[in-house]
Amino acid sequence: MNSAKMADKKATLDTAAWMFNVVTSVGIILVNKALMAKYGFTFATTLTGLHFATTTLLTVLLRRLGYIQPSHLPFSELLKFVLFANFSIVGMNVSLMWNSVGFYQIAKLSMIPVSCFLEVVLDKVRYSRDTKLSIVLVLLGVAVCTVTDVSVNAKGFIAALVAVWSTSLQQYYVHFLQRNYSLGSFNLLGHTAPAQAASLLVVGPFLDYWLTGERVHAYGYSLTSLSFIILSCTIAVGTNLSQFICIGRFTAVSFQVLGHMKTILVLVLGFIFFGKEGLNLQVVVGMIIAVAGMIWYGNASSKPGGKERRAHSIPSNKSQKHGVTSESPDHLDDKV
């Protein structure tokens, strides 16, 4: 009975974590789309730097209020994480500029097999046949409803390659650091957000000028555009936190697979708010296939043997108390 209650509690927390991530991720996509398309604020890298600066301010405030306890993360680990994360951000922005939308979507989809490869090689994870097939079904469905024109060139391919591997490594590393150093989500954000904010706010204006030909300080700021920037930064705190919570509770592969639910929601909301000209039978069929694959994946990977480690090599670090970040990285390594 006690174990059943614990399982129910975990299921409730897992669902809440996913909903938190889905709501904040879809929200920030819609806000940023309006900010860039309607108000012409196309400085994506600088905006991401502002997101992490806002996140940093919140972690500093919570630490001073005593909600986040001191924790340790080696500088070498922090440096590797920030390099992966920043290459991911820059790579995705450059890939979007240099590639067709279709090839950009293919690159995003390829993060799932790359993340699977990292788990198999680095964590000795074994997938059941149903889990593998469900992942293929998700990839097929998302491809059907998002991939249209596909063209590629040498520099675009290199940018996509950097984006895919750095993003996959960054997401794998979130789970790795939480598990190996007993870090809660806010603790990990407290270590990584300041470094990312500082580096992106230094590099961002130059990169954005290279990509857009416009300078961020010369943008015609208005009360409305500033309100959208502030709203974007506010939602980004939840997006950053929820990503760390979800990957900490699950794995990078599960985050990628089930995360494509956000792609489906963005498409649906885009049709509702921005016109229905892109809605056709192919897109609807793709959505149905993708959702079916996600449901299958959730069911298959949660079964015994669906997704588990062949060997355990988790350090015997004593868990720390994390105040508001009481979600524990342990007991999460054998299953999704």
N, C-alpha and C positions, 0 to 999 in steps of 0.2 A: 504493500500500500504506500509506504514511504517512497519507494523508488518510482511508483506511478505518479505520485505528486511531483517529484523532482522532474520527471520526464515532461509532465504537463507544464510545469513552470518554465523549463527550458524551451519548449515549443512556443509558449506565449512570448518569452523574451526574444526568441529567434524571429518570430513574426513581427514583433514590434520593431526590431532592428531593421528588418527588410523594409517595412513600411516607412520608417524614418528616412532610410536612404532613398527609396523610390520617390517620396514626396519632395524631399529637398533637391534631389538630382533633377527631376523633371521641372521643378520650380525654377531652379537656376538656369536651366537651358532656355526656358521660355522668357525669363527676364533678360538674359544675355542676348537672345535673339532679337527682342524688341530694342534693347540698348544699341546693338550694332546695326540692325537693319533700318530702324526708324530714326535713331538719333545719331548714327554715323560714328559711334565710339568703337572703332575697330582695333583697339590696342589690347589684344587678347592676353599677351604675356604680362604686360604691366598690370592689367586687371587681375590676373591670377596672383601677382605679387601683392596686390592690395588685399586680396582674399586671405592670404596667409598672414599678412600684417594684422588684419582684424582678428584672425584666429589666435595669433600670438598675444594680443591684448587681453583676450578672454582668458587664456591659460595663465597669464601673469596675475590677473585679478583673482582667479580661483585659487591660485597658489598662495597669494597673500591672505585670502580669507580662510585658508587652512583646509580647503576641500581637496587639494592635490598634495599628496605627500612627496617629499624629496625622493628621487630615484636616480639610478645611474645608467648611462648609456655610453660605452666607449666612443671616443672621438672618431676612431677609424670606422666604426659601424655607422655613426652619424654621417660621416663624409660619403661613404658608399651609398647610403640611402638618398642623400640629397643629390648626388650625381645622377643616380638612376631616375629620381623624380623629376629633376630639371631637364634632363635629356628627353624624358617622356613628354613633358609640356612643350618644349621647343620642337621636338620631332613631330608631334601631332600637328602643331600649327604649320610647320613648313611642309609637311606631307599634304595637308589640306590645300595649301597654296599651289604646290607643284604637280599634284595629281588630279585626275578626274574624280568626281564624287563617287563613282562606282568603284574605282580602285582604292580610294580612301576607305570605303566600307569593307572591301575585301581585307584590307590591312587590319582593320579593327576586329573583324571576325577571326583572323589568324592568331589573335592574342590567346584564344581559347586553346588551340592545340599547343601553342608555345608554353602556356601556363601548365598544361598537362605534362609536357615534356619535363619542365622544371620540377614538378612534384614527383614524377617517376624517377628521375635521375638523382635529385638532391634529397628527397624525403622518402624514397623507396615506397611510394604509394602504388597500390594495385587497384585497377578498376575492373568491375565485372563486365560481362558482355552487354547487359542491358544499359549500364551506365555509359559505356562507349557509344552504343547505338543512339541513346537519347541525346548525347552531345552532338552527334552527326545530324540528328533531326533538327535540333535547335539551329545549327549552322545553316542547314538547308533552308529552313523557314525564313530566317532573317535575311539570307542572301536573296531569296525570291522576292521579298517585299522591299528591299533597300538597294540592291545592286542593279544599276541601269547601265549607263554608258561606262565603258571600261577602256581607258587608254593609259599608257605608262611610258615613262622615259627613264633614262639612266639615273639622273639626279633625284627624280621623284621616287624611284625604287629604293635608292639608298636612304632617303629621308624616311620612307615607310618602314624600312628594315630597322633603322635606329629607333623609330617610334614604337614599333611592336615589341622589340626585345627589351628596351628600357622600361616600358610600361609594365610588361610582364614581370620583369625583375623587381621593379618597385613594389608591385602588389604582392609578390611572393615575399619580399623582405618585410612588409608590414606584419604578416603572420609570423615570420621567422623571429623578428625582434620581440614581439609581444610574448611569444612562447619561450624563447631562450633567456630573456631578461626579466620575465614576470612583470611586464609593463601593461598597465591599463591604457585605454584609448587616449584619454586626456594626458596621461604621462608621456606617451609617445609623441603626441602632438606638441606637448610642451618642449620636447627636445628638438623636433624636426621643423616645426612651423617658423621659429625665428630665423633659422639658417636659410630656409626656402624663401622667406619674405625678403631678407637682405639681398640674397643673390639675384632673385627675380626682379626686384626693384632697381637693381644696378644694371642688369643686362637687358631687362624688358624694354625700356624706351629705345635702345639702340636696335634691338631685334625687330620691334614693331615698326620702326622707321624703315628698316631694310625690307620688311614684308609689305608695307603699305605706302611708303613714300611720304608719310605724314608724321609730324612730331606731336607727341602726346601733350606737351605744354602749350602747343599752338591750337589745340582743339577748342572749339567755341562752347565752353561750359555754360549750362543754363541750370536753373533751379530744378527743372524736370529731369535733365540728364544726370545731375548730381544725385537726385533722389533715387534714380534707377541704379546708379553705381553703389550707393549706400545699401539699397535693398539687395543687390547682388552680393555684396560683401557679407551682409547679415545672413543670407541664406547659405553662403559658402561655408560659414562656420559649421552649420549643421551637416552640409555635404561632406566636408573633410572629416568631421567626427564620425559620422555614420559609416563612411568608408572604412575607417579604422576599426569600428565596432564590428561591422559585418565580416571583414576579412579575419579579424581576431577570433570571432565566434565560429566562422566556417573556414574556408580556404580561398585562395585567389581564383581557383578554377570555378568554384561554386559562385563566387562573386561575379565572375565573367559570364557564366552561363545564365544564371537567374537574373543578372543585371540587364540582359537584353530585353527583359520585360519593360525597362525604361524606354528602350528604343521603340517598342510597340506603342507605349503610352504617348511618347512624343509625337509619333506619326498620327495617332488618333486625335490628340489635342491640336496638332497642327492643322488637320483637316477641319476641325470644329472652329478654330479661331482664325485661321489664315486662308480658308477656302478649300473646296473639295476637288479642285482640278486634278490633283495627284491620286485621288482615290479610284482604284479600278479593281477588277476581279483578281488580277495577279497579286496585288498588294494584300487584299483580303485573304486570299488563299495562303500567302506567305505568313501572315499573322497567325492564322489558325494552326498551321504546321509548327511555327515557333512556340506558341503557347502550349500545344500538345507535347512538344519536346521538353519544355521546361517542367511541366507536370510529371512527365515520365522520369526526368532526371531526378527531381526531388524525391520521388518514390523509390527509384532504383538505387540511388546513392545512399539512402538512409537504411536500406536493408542490410542485414549481416553479410559481409563480403562484398557489398556494393562498391565501397571505396574505403580502403584501410591500409595502414602501414604494414610492411613486411617485417620491419624491425624498429624498435624504439631507441632513440638516442638523445632523449631530452635531459638536459642537465638537471641535477637535483637542487636547483636554487630554491630557496624558501620563498614562498609567495609573500608579496607585500600587500599591505592594505592600501587601497587607492581612493579612499573617500568616495566621491561621486562616481568614480570609475570602477565600481565594484565588479564589472563583468570580468570573469576570470578566464585567462587564456587556456587553463588546463582543462582536461576532460573533453577537449575538442579535436583531438588529433586523429582519432580513429575513423570518424565519420564526418559527413558534410556539416 
